[in-house]
Amino acid sequence: MSDTSKGQPAAMVPLSTKPAKTRPVRTPGAKTACIRTFGCQMNVHDSDRIRRMVLDAGYAEVPSYEEADLVILNTCYVRENAVDRVRGHLGELTRLRREGRVKKVALTGCIGAAQESTELQRQYGIDLVLGTHNTYELAEFVGLPTMEETYTPDLPGTQGDNSAFVTIMTGCNYQCSYCIVPTVRGRMVCRPVESILEEVERLVRNGTSYITLLGQTVDAWRENGLKFCDLLERVAEIAPRIWFTTSHPSNMEDRTLRLIGEKETIVKRLHLPVQSGSDRMLRIMHRGYKAERYRRKIEVFRDAAPDGTLSTDIIVGHPGETEEDHEETLKLVEDCSFDSAYVFKFSPRKGTEAAGIPGRVPEDVVQRRFLQVLRKIEQNAFTRNRRRIGVHEDIYIRHGQRPDGVAIGETWNGHAVHVRTGAPEGHYVTAEITSAGPHVLYARDPKT
């Protein structure tokens, strides 16, 4: 929908840099919009782009469908039940439209880029369907001038927020057997280094204290001889606190792992998805590395940041997985002693190679293996977390005080902490860790 007459793209519409929370929630007679986000951090970031468009078009954001003139569903397509979940929401929106309470519905995100979107639009009368690469077309739909699309629009970060995502790349060049991301997000495109640094500087200048670098395979970023480690080091010189996700073992350099331990501003937390501990399964999955290579990466990280936290992704029950493969995964879990993990039962996605691979694992076997992996990870995490009892930690407050007086924070080693404090988000408190569970540490009242 961009104006490309005479070969020249239309100028980018400069969206507001004001934080959404400073705007009035609703004024009499104002158009209203409800944005519902499903899925990963990338979708959260995309919803921020969407939010800026609708706010600058004069809409007030509201929390519920019943209050909204326009509803935007920003969707995920990774799991098998993703479309079913969206169907449930669309069914509810159809009822509200019949009652005259919702006027328009837009579907964006990964489902919008999938084949199922055509059927959904026809069945539910969706007014606008957008994928992951043409979100900019929402501008005209909500009444803004045509926008020029870029793979990661040059939008200022949300000024005034204590933490922010900064996208450094989109898409993925890998072809993992089970993954739909390359289909719905496209091939990898890296954002220029100067654009990234300018956004980080702008965010920090306006009060953001925690930057998370974001990408499907964030450590695959590169530009003109620079690699991810070079970018991470430069950002770490600017931002008071920094983290990154999600990484791929094939791209993870030893110097990046060492940098995590060396730079004070980098949170000592690594999320490095392994998916399986079996070389045979890693080959079937097209992961591009062997389990021993992954173990060596973890050794480098543990040496660089001995008290740092390590998390991973593991898929249980991929087609063809044998009991021996499962035992290899359990062995890797024990060797790496993960602090946490996202453990998934295999979910076939239409359009992926794994959806057509024979040798489906029976559901009861998948459930047993799932619980075995989960329990071993939790046992290891509980053992490691108990080592922090008695330690005084500098805790960054991520989520402010709840009604029960407890705030949720994060240590420099990446541990989640529950601490009773009224300190505002973005501030630090120092407190002693008094107890631990497999997923969180608990601290006594901080020193005043």
C-alpha positions as CSV (number, residue, x, y, z in Angstrom):
1,M,0.0,0.0,0.0
2,S,3.0,2.3,0.0
3,D,3.1,5.1,-2.5
4,T,5.9,4.2,-4.9
5,S,5.1,6.5,-7.8
6,K,8.1,7.6,-9.7
7,G,10.1,5.0,-7.8
8,Q,10.2,7.0,-4.7
9,P,8.7,5.6,-1.5
10,A,6.5,7.7,0.7
11,A,8.1,9.4,3.6
12,M,8.0,7.6,6.9
13,V,5.2,8.9,9.2
14,P,6.9,10.1,12.4
15,L,5.0,8.4,15.2
16,S,4.9,9.9,18.6
17,T,7.6,9.2,21.1
18,K,5.5,9.8,24.1
19,P,5.0,6.9,26.5
20,A,1.5,5.4,26.2
21,K,0.9,5.6,29.9
22,T,1.1,9.4,29.9
23,R,-1.9,9.7,27.5
24,P,-5.5,9.9,28.7
25,V,-7.1,6.5,28.8
26,R,-10.3,7.8,27.3
27,T,-12.1,11.0,26.5
28,P,-15.8,11.3,25.8
29,G,-16.6,10.4,22.2
30,A,-13.0,9.1,21.4
31,K,-12.5,6.1,19.3
32,T,-11.3,3.1,21.3
33,A,-9.0,0.2,20.5
34,C,-8.1,-3.0,22.4
35,I,-4.8,-4.8,21.4
36,R,-4.4,-8.4,22.5
37,T,-1.0,-9.9,22.2
38,F,-0.2,-13.6,21.9
39,G,3.3,-15.3,21.9
40,C,6.9,-14.2,22.2
41,Q,8.8,-11.0,22.9
42,M,8.9,-10.2,19.2
43,N,5.1,-10.0,19.3
44,V,5.2,-7.8,22.3
45,H,7.6,-5.5,20.4
46,D,5.3,-5.6,17.3
47,S,2.4,-4.7,19.5
48,D,4.2,-1.6,20.6
49,R,4.5,-0.5,17.0
50,I,0.8,-1.2,16.5
51,R,0.0,0.7,19.7
52,R,1.8,3.8,18.5
53,M,-0.2,3.8,15.3
54,V,-3.6,3.6,16.9
55,L,-2.8,6.2,19.5
56,D,-1.5,8.6,17.0
57,A,-4.6,8.0,14.9
58,G,-6.7,9.3,17.9
59,Y,-7.7,6.1,19.5
60,A,-7.8,5.6,23.2
61,E,-6.5,2.2,24.3
62,V,-9.0,0.2,26.5
63,P,-8.4,-3.2,28.3
64,S,-11.5,-5.2,27.1
65,Y,-13.2,-6.1,23.9
66,E,-16.5,-4.8,25.2
67,E,-15.2,-1.2,25.4
68,A,-13.5,-1.2,22.0
69,D,-14.5,0.1,18.6
70,L,-11.4,-1.7,17.1
71,V,-9.9,-4.9,18.3
72,I,-6.5,-6.0,17.1
73,L,-5.3,-9.6,17.7
74,N,-1.5,-9.8,17.3
75,T,-1.0,-13.5,17.0
76,C,1.5,-16.4,17.5
77,Y,1.7,-19.5,15.3
78,V,4.4,-21.5,17.0
79,R,2.2,-24.0,18.9
80,E,-0.4,-26.4,17.5
81,N,-3.3,-24.8,19.3
82,A,-2.4,-21.3,18.3
83,V,-5.1,-21.0,15.6
84,D,-7.7,-22.7,17.9
85,R,-7.0,-20.1,20.6
86,V,-7.5,-17.3,18.1
87,R,-10.7,-18.9,16.8
88,G,-12.1,-18.8,20.3
89,H,-11.4,-15.0,20.5
90,L,-12.8,-14.4,17.1
91,G,-16.0,-16.3,18.1
92,E,-16.4,-13.9,21.0
93,L,-15.7,-10.9,18.8
94,T,-18.3,-12.1,16.3
95,R,-20.9,-12.1,19.0
96,L,-19.9,-8.6,20.2
97,R,-20.1,-7.3,16.6
98,R,-23.6,-8.6,16.2
99,E,-24.5,-6.7,19.3
100,G,-22.9,-3.6,17.9
101,R,-20.3,-3.3,20.6
102,V,-17.2,-3.9,18.3
103,K,-17.1,-2.2,14.9
104,K,-13.8,-3.6,13.4
105,V,-11.4,-6.5,13.9
106,A,-7.9,-6.7,12.6
107,L,-5.7,-9.8,12.7
108,T,-1.9,-9.3,12.7
109,G,1.2,-11.3,13.5
110,C,2.3,-14.8,12.6
111,I,-1.1,-16.3,11.9
112,G,-1.7,-13.4,9.5
113,A,1.3,-14.6,7.5
114,A,0.1,-18.2,7.4
115,Q,-2.3,-19.9,5.0
116,E,-5.0,-20.3,7.7
117,S,-5.5,-16.5,7.8
118,T,-7.5,-16.7,4.5
119,E,-10.0,-19.1,6.0
120,L,-10.2,-17.1,9.2
121,Q,-10.9,-13.9,7.4
122,R,-13.7,-15.5,5.4
123,Q,-15.2,-17.3,8.3
124,Y,-15.2,-14.5,10.8
125,G,-15.5,-11.4,8.5
126,I,-12.2,-10.0,9.7
127,D,-11.7,-6.4,8.3
128,L,-7.9,-6.5,8.0
129,V,-5.4,-9.3,8.0
130,L,-1.7,-8.4,8.1
131,G,1.4,-10.6,8.4
132,T,4.7,-9.9,10.1
133,H,6.2,-7.8,7.3
134,N,3.4,-5.5,6.4
135,T,2.2,-4.2,9.8
136,Y,2.8,-0.7,8.4
137,E,-0.4,-1.1,6.4
138,L,-2.4,-0.7,9.6
139,A,-1.6,3.0,9.4
140,E,-4.0,3.6,6.6
141,F,-6.6,1.4,8.2
142,V,-6.7,3.5,11.3
143,G,-6.6,6.8,9.4
144,L,-2.9,7.7,9.2
145,P,-1.1,8.6,6.0
146,T,0.5,5.7,4.1
147,M,3.7,4.5,5.8
148,E,6.9,3.2,4.3
149,E,7.8,-0.2,5.6
150,T,11.2,-1.2,6.8
151,Y,12.1,-4.6,8.3
152,T,12.4,-2.9,11.7
153,P,10.8,0.5,11.6
154,D,12.9,3.4,13.0
155,L,10.5,4.0,15.9
156,P,11.8,5.5,19.1
157,G,11.7,3.3,22.1
158,T,9.0,3.9,24.7
159,Q,10.4,6.9,26.5
160,G,9.8,6.9,30.2
161,D,9.7,3.1,30.6
162,N,12.3,1.5,32.8
163,S,12.9,-1.4,30.4
164,A,12.6,-1.8,26.7
165,F,13.1,-4.2,23.8
166,V,15.4,-3.2,21.0
167,T,15.1,-5.3,17.9
168,I,18.4,-5.9,16.2
169,M,17.4,-8.5,13.6
170,T,14.3,-10.2,12.3
171,G,13.7,-13.6,10.6
172,C,15.8,-16.7,10.6
173,N,18.0,-18.5,8.1
174,Y,17.8,-21.9,9.8
175,Q,15.4,-24.6,8.8
176,C,14.8,-26.5,12.0
177,S,12.4,-29.4,11.3
178,Y,9.8,-28.4,13.8
179,C,9.8,-24.6,13.4
180,I,7.4,-22.4,11.4
181,V,9.3,-19.1,12.1
182,P,11.2,-18.9,8.8
183,T,7.9,-19.2,7.0
184,V,6.0,-16.5,8.9
185,R,8.9,-14.2,9.8
186,G,11.1,-14.6,6.7
187,R,14.8,-14.9,6.3
188,M,17.2,-13.0,8.5
189,V,17.7,-9.3,8.1
190,C,20.0,-7.4,10.3
191,R,19.4,-3.9,11.5
192,P,22.3,-1.4,10.9
193,V,24.5,-0.9,14.0
194,E,24.2,2.9,14.0
195,S,20.4,2.7,14.0
196,I,20.5,0.3,17.0
197,L,23.0,2.5,18.9
198,E,21.0,5.6,18.3
199,E,17.8,3.9,19.6
200,V,19.7,2.7,22.7
201,E,21.1,6.1,23.4
202,R,17.7,7.7,23.0
203,L,16.1,5.3,25.4
204,V,18.8,5.7,28.0
205,R,18.7,9.4,27.7
206,N,15.0,9.4,28.4
207,G,15.1,7.1,31.5
208,T,15.3,3.5,30.3
209,S,17.6,1.6,32.5
210,Y,17.2,-2.0,31.2
211,I,17.7,-2.8,27.5
212,T,17.0,-6.2,26.0
213,L,18.4,-6.9,22.5
214,L,15.9,-8.9,20.6
215,G,15.9,-11.2,17.6
216,Q,14.8,-14.7,16.4
217,T,18.5,-15.7,16.4
218,V,19.9,-12.6,18.1
219,D,23.5,-13.8,18.1
220,A,23.5,-14.2,14.3
221,W,23.5,-10.4,13.9
222,R,26.3,-9.1,11.7
223,E,27.2,-6.0,9.6
224,N,30.3,-5.2,7.6
225,G,32.6,-7.5,9.5
226,L,31.0,-6.7,12.9
227,K,29.5,-9.6,14.8
228,F,27.0,-9.8,17.7
229,C,29.8,-9.6,20.3
230,D,31.0,-6.3,18.9
231,L,27.5,-4.9,19.0
232,L,26.8,-6.2,22.5
233,E,30.1,-4.6,23.8
234,R,29.1,-1.2,22.3
235,V,25.6,-1.4,23.8
236,A,27.0,-2.4,27.1
237,E,29.0,0.8,27.2
238,I,25.8,2.8,26.9
239,A,23.1,1.0,28.7
240,P,23.1,0.7,32.5
241,R,21.7,-2.9,32.3
242,I,21.5,-5.1,29.3
243,W,20.4,-8.6,28.3
244,F,19.7,-10.4,25.0
245,T,17.4,-13.2,23.6
246,T,17.1,-15.6,21.8
247,S,20.5,-17.1,20.9
248,H,21.4,-20.1,18.7
249,P,24.3,-22.4,19.7
250,S,25.7,-22.4,16.2
251,N,26.2,-18.6,16.4
252,M,27.3,-18.3,20.0
253,E,31.0,-17.3,20.1
254,D,33.2,-18.0,23.1
255,R,34.2,-14.3,23.2
256,T,30.5,-13.4,23.6
257,L,30.3,-15.8,26.6
258,R,33.4,-14.3,28.1
259,L,32.1,-10.8,27.6
260,I,29.0,-11.6,29.6
261,G,31.3,-12.4,32.6
262,E,33.5,-9.4,32.0
263,K,31.1,-6.5,31.5
264,E,29.4,-5.3,34.6
265,T,26.4,-3.9,32.8
266,I,25.5,-7.3,31.2
267,V,23.2,-9.5,33.2
268,K,24.9,-12.8,33.8
269,R,22.1,-14.9,32.3
270,L,22.3,-17.0,29.1
271,H,19.3,-18.4,27.3
272,L,20.7,-20.9,24.8
273,P,18.1,-23.4,23.3
274,V,19.5,-26.9,22.9
275,Q,16.2,-28.8,22.0
276,S,17.7,-32.3,22.5
277,G,20.8,-34.0,24.0
278,S,20.8,-36.6,21.3
279,D,23.1,-36.1,18.3
280,R,20.8,-38.2,16.2
281,M,17.8,-36.0,17.1
282,L,19.8,-32.8,16.6
283,R,20.7,-34.0,13.1
284,I,17.0,-34.8,12.4
285,M,16.0,-31.4,13.7
286,H,18.7,-29.7,11.5
287,R,20.2,-27.9,14.5
288,G,23.7,-27.7,13.1
289,Y,25.7,-28.8,16.2
290,K,26.3,-31.8,18.4
291,A,25.6,-32.2,22.0
292,E,29.3,-32.1,23.0
293,R,29.8,-28.8,21.2
294,Y,26.9,-27.4,23.2
295,R,28.4,-28.7,26.4
296,R,31.6,-27.0,25.6
297,K,29.8,-23.7,25.1
298,I,28.2,-24.1,28.6
299,E,31.6,-24.8,30.1
300,V,32.9,-21.5,28.7
301,F,29.9,-19.6,30.1
302,R,30.2,-21.3,33.6
303,D,33.8,-20.4,33.6
304,A,33.2,-16.8,32.6
305,A,30.2,-16.3,35.0
306,P,30.3,-19.0,37.7
307,D,27.2,-17.7,39.5
308,G,25.3,-16.9,36.3
309,T,22.0,-18.4,35.3
310,L,21.5,-20.7,32.3
311,S,18.2,-21.5,30.6
312,T,17.3,-23.5,27.5
313,D,14.5,-24.9,25.4
314,I,13.9,-28.6,25.1
315,I,11.5,-30.5,22.8
316,V,10.2,-33.8,24.0
317,G,8.7,-36.4,21.7
318,H,9.9,-35.1,18.3
319,P,9.0,-37.8,15.7
320,G,11.6,-40.6,15.7
321,E,12.7,-39.9,19.3
322,T,13.7,-43.2,21.0
323,E,14.2,-44.0,24.6
324,E,17.9,-43.8,24.0
325,D,17.6,-40.3,22.6
326,H,15.6,-39.3,25.6
327,E,18.2,-40.7,28.0
328,E,20.8,-38.6,26.1
329,T,18.7,-35.5,26.8
330,L,18.5,-36.3,30.5
331,K,22.2,-36.8,30.6
332,L,22.8,-33.4,29.0
333,V,20.3,-31.8,31.4
334,E,22.3,-33.2,34.3
335,D,25.7,-32.2,32.9
336,C,24.6,-28.6,32.1
337,S,22.7,-28.1,35.4
338,F,20.2,-25.6,33.9
339,D,18.7,-23.0,36.2
340,S,15.4,-23.1,34.2
341,A,14.1,-24.4,30.9
342,Y,11.1,-24.2,28.6
343,V,10.2,-27.8,28.0
344,F,7.8,-28.4,25.2
345,K,5.9,-31.5,24.0
346,F,6.4,-31.8,20.3
347,S,3.6,-29.9,18.4
348,P,3.3,-30.5,14.6
349,R,3.0,-27.4,12.6
350,K,1.6,-27.5,9.1
351,G,4.2,-26.4,6.6
352,T,7.2,-27.8,8.7
353,E,9.2,-30.9,7.8
354,A,8.5,-32.5,11.2
355,A,4.8,-32.5,10.5
356,G,5.4,-35.2,7.8
357,I,8.1,-37.2,9.6
358,P,6.9,-40.8,10.5
359,G,7.5,-42.3,13.9
360,R,5.1,-40.2,16.1
361,V,5.8,-40.9,19.8
362,P,2.7,-42.0,21.7
363,E,1.2,-39.3,23.9
364,D,1.6,-41.3,27.2
365,V,5.3,-41.7,26.4
366,V,5.7,-38.0,25.6
367,Q,4.0,-37.1,28.9
368,R,6.3,-39.4,30.9
369,R,9.4,-38.0,29.2
370,F,8.2,-34.5,29.6
371,L,7.8,-34.9,33.3
372,Q,11.2,-36.6,33.7
373,V,13.0,-33.7,32.0
374,L,11.0,-31.1,33.9
375,R,11.7,-32.8,37.3
376,K,15.4,-33.1,36.6
377,I,15.7,-29.5,35.6
378,E,13.8,-28.4,38.7
379,Q,15.9,-30.5,41.0
380,N,19.1,-29.0,39.5
381,A,17.7,-25.5,39.7
382,F,16.6,-25.9,43.3
383,T,20.1,-27.2,44.3
384,R,21.8,-24.2,42.6
385,N,19.4,-21.7,44.0
386,R,19.9,-22.9,47.5
387,R,23.6,-21.9,47.2
388,R,22.4,-18.2,47.1
389,I,20.9,-18.4,50.6
390,G,22.7,-16.0,52.9
391,V,24.2,-13.9,50.0
392,H,23.4,-10.2,49.9
393,E,22.3,-9.3,46.4
394,D,21.8,-6.1,44.5
395,I,18.2,-6.5,43.2
396,Y,16.8,-4.6,40.2
397,I,13.1,-4.1,40.7
398,R,11.3,-5.2,37.5
399,H,7.7,-5.3,38.8
400,G,6.6,-3.0,41.6
401,Q,5.0,-3.8,44.9
402,R,1.9,-6.0,44.7
403,P,-1.0,-5.7,47.1
404,D,0.8,-8.2,49.4
405,G,3.8,-5.9,49.6
406,V,6.1,-8.1,47.6
407,A,7.9,-6.8,44.5
408,I,9.6,-8.9,41.8
409,G,13.2,-8.2,41.1
410,E,16.3,-9.7,39.3
411,T,19.8,-10.1,40.5
412,W,22.8,-9.4,38.4
413,N,23.2,-13.2,37.9
414,G,19.7,-13.3,36.4
415,H,17.8,-14.9,39.4
416,A,14.2,-13.9,39.9
417,V,13.7,-12.6,43.5
418,H,10.6,-11.9,45.6
419,V,11.4,-9.1,48.0
420,R,9.2,-7.0,50.3
421,T,9.8,-3.4,49.2
422,G,8.1,-0.3,48.1
423,A,11.0,0.7,45.8
424,P,9.8,1.7,42.4
425,E,10.4,-0.2,39.2
426,G,13.8,0.5,37.7
427,H,15.5,1.0,41.1
428,Y,17.9,-1.3,43.0
429,V,17.7,-2.6,46.6
430,T,20.2,-4.7,48.5
431,A,18.8,-7.6,50.4
432,E,19.9,-11.0,51.9
433,I,18.5,-14.1,50.2
434,T,16.8,-16.2,53.0
435,S,15.2,-19.0,51.1
436,A,14.9,-20.5,47.6
437,G,12.6,-22.5,45.4
438,P,13.4,-24.0,42.0
439,H,12.2,-20.9,40.1
440,V,12.7,-18.0,42.4
441,L,14.7,-16.7,45.4
442,Y,13.2,-15.0,48.4
443,A,14.8,-12.1,50.2
444,R,14.3,-10.5,53.6
445,D,13.3,-6.8,53.8
446,P,16.1,-4.8,52.1
447,K,18.4,-2.4,54.0
448,T,17.1,1.2,54.1
